[in-house]
């Protein structure tokens, strides 16, 4: 299990929640700034779990 995070990891879950909030914000208010925030959150998750974005 070394190097792999569980789906119920609280930090990962928090990052996923933030990603969902940013996706919703971008859908409601598409702007360059909101898109930037969304992409940055995707990158943060990818740094934690490189394959994570495949399941989002």
C-alpha positions, 0 to 999 in steps of 0.5 A, a space after each residue: 500500500 506504499 505510495 497509494 492513497 485510499 479513496 477515503 483519505 480525508 485530504 484527498 476527499 477534501 481536494 475532490 470536494 474542492 474540485 467539484 465546487 470549482 467545477 460547479 463555479 466554472 459552469 455557473 460563471 465561466 471566466 478565465 480566473 475560475 478556469 485557472 482555479 479549476 485547472 490548478 486544483 486538478 494539478 494539485 490532485 494529480 501531484 498527490 495521486 498521478 492517476 487520480 484524474 483518470 477516475 474523476 
